[in-house]
Amino acid sequence: MTDTMPVLAVDLGKTSCRVRLSVNDEVAGEAHTTGAPGLAEADGAVLSFRAIVDAVERMRIPLAEATAVGIGAAGREAAPAAAQSLITMLRERFSGPIAIINDALAAHAGAFAGDPGTVLIAGTGAVVFSVDPAGRVHQVDGWGPWLGDEGSGQWIGRHGLMAAMRAHDRRGPRTALLDDATELTGTITSLPHWVSQSGAPARQLGTFAPTVIERAAAGDAVAVDIVERAAGHLADSCAAAGLATVCVAGGLAAHPFFAARITAALEAHGLRERAPKGDALSGVTLIAVHRSLPYEERILRG
């Protein structure tokens, strides 16, 4: 597929940045580092560039000048100017063609190898993309932490912390999440500052999601309710996409307890879950060298 040309694939999320170098469809190297807040956030292009360069340097493999680069990045469509700026910055390091697609469609390309189907990405954010047999692309949710991303890591983390605050104020039921939230800063009253201090509140909130899921798995009633509602939101989004076959991806869905809840919620909608053919890195490797995919118009090339 790559015709001897080394292809650098980048899966740039808000939590982690993964890179993979492939030559003749064989993996030559991989590495990962901390992600970036997203292209649509303040200094998104600069922070994304730094994350990519850091990950590439960790791979410790010299890259040929002819390297093609495929990138899946959060905020690609919400901030096209930032995406173009990222290409400009990368041009100083890579002379070959560069292609950027949003991270969810990168996952779709990997999961279905360009074929029809629905992919659910459940990470810090949450979005569903479907591609129908006619090649039409349909997006459900993925509207960011303030307007959407229902059922995502930030949604679970935020509702977990809200439940802790309610328990602290005696407005809500007792929950072990109160002790967990207090341990984050030492005092429950400093949680608002903890959320904002990193400059990436959605990502910060998302770091509490695994704790909520673990508490749910242990039987905490408040946490169970949050996790069940999150799985329901994600399944609702998949159902709205209108296709019966769903691939589930994203770090949040890797937790066995939450994955089981998502599966049950999908089945309740009559949806069929199947294993993906590949991951987001496989997807961006595909978009780096092919221009006939259904979502070509959503790819920024430079």
C-alpha angles and dihedrals in degrees: 000000000000095000093223091304113128110240121202112207120197126193102190114187134162092257104034142009117215126188131189130185115208129186119186089350090302119119110243097177146343137197140163140201140164116315131228132253092250137273092269093059127086110292087001096153094048094046091046091050092051092049092051094047091047092052093046091050090051089055088062095204119127110239120223117237090242093059115138114216126211118187133188107197135172111242097025093134098031092055110029092163091056090048089053090049089053090054090050092052093045090051087073089063104029125044097186128085117297125205126186126192130168113274095245094055088047087058090048092052090052096043096049102021088234095312127123122282144096125276124195116203111198111180132109084325129025131225138156125211125186129187114197126209090266090058096252114150120217125187125202120191119329088132096139134259097296100045104025144332088130113188093017129131092265090048092052093043093047094049090046091054091043089054089051091051091048091051090049091052092043089240091116142031124288115269138172086235088080092066091043092052092047090054090060093071107001093249129056092219092065094058095097089058091046090056094052104032096084093056090234105080096172092056091044092052090048092060088069093055096086089055091053091049092049091050090049091051088052091053104257101161096215092049092046090055092051094048094046091051090048092052089048092053091050092049091048089056092050091050090051090056088070103223126108100220118075133184115198120211139161135087095271092059091054091079106098095220094050092041089056091050091051091049091051092048091050091050090051086061092048092251125146119223120209135180115262120248091224143345134260091276089057087050097053091045085057095049092047092065106023126071099179100075120124091248098050091123089060093055119094110211130191 
